[in-house]
C-alpha cells in the first residue's frame, strides 16, 4: 500500500482548531500521513490568543532535518512562521531538500485579531518563501498586505493574484471568505488561467482555523498525487463540509468540523 506523507511547518494551537493541530487532523482525514515541525507555541482558545512563544531557529531546523532524513514528504505546507529569521531558515531547508510541492499559507493574524507574524517578516515571506511555492493561499486581508493594494472587487482579487504570482509562486488561491458577496468566490490563478470556485456563504461564527485547514487539504491532495486544480477542488469540498456541519463549541470563534467531510462521504 502506498503511503503518502505530508509535512506541516507551523505554530501550535492549544485550542486545537488551527495551526499544527488542524493540519494534522486534515491530513489524517484525507489519508495522508502527517508530520510536523513546530515554529511557535501559542496559548489560545476560541476567545483569542493569550500568548505566543516562538521556538529557537535551531529547534525548527532540526525538526525539519529529522523528518527529511527519514520520512521525506510528498508535499509540504507552511503556516505560522512568526519571524523573518524562522522564515529564512525554513526557506533555506525547503530549497536545500528540493521540495517542490509547497503550499504557503501566509498566516499573519489570528481569527480574534492577534498578530501572528512580525511586520518586518512580510518581506521575508515575499523574498524567501513565495518563490518556492507551488501555490500560495492568502485570504483577502493577507493578499492586501502581500501586494500593498486594496481589494474590494473580484477584479481586484485577480490583480492581486497576478502580483503574487509575479513574486515567483507557480500559483495562488485568493480566498473570498472576507468578501462581501453572498456567494463566496475563491480564485485560483496559475499564471495563465483563472478558475473560480463558488459556494454559498454560511452564517456562522465558528470559522477558527479555516485558512489552515483549507491549505492543509490542498497539501494532502498534492501529496496524494493530484494536480493543483483537483487538490484545490478537494480542499473546497473539505472546508465547506467543515464549516457547514459546525461543532458549535467554545464561547468565541469555534473550530471547524474536521471529520465532517469523511462522514458525508460515508453517508453518500
N, C-alpha and C positions, 0 to 999 in steps of 0.2 A: 504494500500500500504506500502510495506517495504521501509524504508528509510535507506540507507547505508551511514555511516559517516566516513570521513577521516580527520585526523589532520596532518597539516604540522608544523614543528618546524624549522624555518629557518629565513634567513635575508630578508629584504625588498629591492626590486629593483625598484627605482623610474622610470626607463625606461620601466618597465612592461614586460620585456622579460624573466626574470629568477626569482629565489627566490620565495617568498610567492606569488607574483602575478602570475607567471607561474603555480605554484602548484594549486592555487585555480581555475584558468581558466581550467586546465586539469581535475581536479575533477568534475567541473561543466559539461564539455563536455562529460565525461564518467559516468554521472549520479550518482555521489557520492556527498553528502552534505559536503562541505569543511569548515574546521575550522582552526584556526591558532594561533601559539604562536610566536611572532616576537623576534628574538635574537639580531638583529642589524639593524640599518638604514643605507642604502647606498645612496649616490648621484651618479647616473650613468646613462649613455645613451649608444647608440651603439658605441660611440667613446672611452669609457673607464669608469673607476671608479674615480670619483673626490673626494670622501670622504667616510669613514666608521666610524660609531659611535655605538659601542656595547651598549646594554641595561644592566642595573644592573641585576645581577643574580636573585635577588628577583623579579624583574619585569617579567623575563622569567618564573620563577617557578609559580608565581601567575596566569599567563595566562594559564599554563598547568593545574593547580589545578581547575581553573574556568571551563574549558572545561570538565575535568574529573568528576567533581561533578554533572554535569547536562546533559552532552551530550557525554557520553562515546564513544570513537571512535571504529570503527570496524577494522581500520588499521591506522598506524602512519608512517609518513616519517620525517626523519631529513635531513636537508640540511646544510647551512652555520651556524656553531655554534661558530666560531671565536676564542674562548679561552678554555683552559683546565678547568677553573672554570665553565664555562657555560656547557661544555660537561659533566663534572662530575655531575652537578646538574640535567641536563636533564636525564642522565642515571639513576640516583637515582629515579627520578619520574617514569620513564618508568618501572623500576624494581618494584617499590612500587605498581603501579597500575596493574601490571601483564599483560601489553600489549605485546602480542606475535607476532602479525602481524606487525613487524617493518621493514621498508625499510631504510637503512642507505646509503645516498648519501654523500660520504666523500668530500665535496666541499673544495677545497684548493686554487684554483687560478681562477680569472675571465677570460673570453674569451680574454680580451685585455692584460692579464698578471699580473694584480694587485693581490697581495696576499690577500686571504680571510680567512686564518687560520694561527694563530701564529705557528711558527716552533715547539715550545715546546708543542703544543697541539696535535701533531700527536700521541704521545704515549698515550694520554688520549683517543683518538679515538680507538686505538688498545686495551687498557686496560679496558675501561669502556663501550664503546658503541658497538663495533663489537660483543662481546659475547652475546648481547641481540638481534642481528639481525636475522630476517627470511631470509633476503637477503641484500647483500652489492653491490652497483652498481658503482664501480670506472671506470674511463676511464684509458687508459694506463699510462699516467704520474702519476695519483693518485695511481694506483696499484704499480708503481715503488717505490713511496715514502713509501707506507704501508709495502712493502715487502723488501725494500732495494736491489732490484735486477734490472738489466737492461732487458727490454722487447723489443725484436725485432721480434721474430717469434711466430707462433701460439703455438708451444711447450712451449715457454717462458710464454705465457699467461696461459697455463694450469698449469704450475708450480706455477705461481703467485696465481692462483685461489686456488690451494691446500694449499698454505701458508696462505691465508686469511681465508679459512675455518678452518685451524688449530688454528686460533686465537679464535675460538668459534662460528663463524657465521654458521647458518644452510646451507646457500648457498651464491653464489656470481655470479654476471654477470660482466665479464671484457669486457667493450665495446671497439669496434675496430675502432672507428672513427679516432683515431690518428695513426692507422697503415698505412702501405704503399701499401697495396694490392688494386687492382682496385675494388674488391668486399669487402665490409665491413663485417667483421665477429664478431658478438657479441657472447661471450662464457658463457653459463650458466653451473655452476657446483654445484651439491647438496651434495657433499661429497662422491658420488659414481659414478655418471654418468655425462658425458659432453653432452650438447646439443648445437649445433651450429646454429645460425641464420644468414643467408646470405642475403645481399641486395646490389644493385649497388651503388657505390659511387656517390653522387650528387655534381657537381661542383658549389658551391655557397659559398659566404662569410656570408650568413645570417643564422648563426647557434647559435646565442646567446640564451642560456637557454636550449639547447638540453639535457644536463645532468639532470637538474632539472625536465624538462618536462617528460623525459623517466622514471625517478624514481617515479614521481607523477602518471604516468599512471599505473605503476606496483602496486602502493599503492591503486589506485582506483579499480583495478582488484581484489586485495586481499580483500578489503573492501566489495566488492560485492559477495565474497564467492568463487572466482575462485581459483584453485590450482596454485602453483607458475609457472609452465610451461605455463599454459594458460594465466596467468597475464603478464608474460614476452612477450608472443606472441602478446597479445593485445598492449602492450607498443611498440613493434617493428612496428606494423602496424600504430599506432598512430603517433609515431615520424617520420616515413618515410613519411607519408602524410604531416606532419607539415613542413618538410624540402623541399619536392618536390614542394609543392604549396606555394612558398615563397611569402611573403608580399612585400619585396623589400623596406622597409622603413628604414630611418636613413642613415647616411654617413659612418658608420663603419660596425661592425658585427651586422647586424639586427636580430630581433627576429624571431622565427619560427611561423608558422601559426597554432594557437591553435584550430581553427574551421575547418581546412581542413578535418580532419577525419570524422566529422559529415556530412559535405557537400558531401563528397564522398559516404558515406553510403546512404544519401538521394537520390543521383543520380543513385544508382545502383538498 
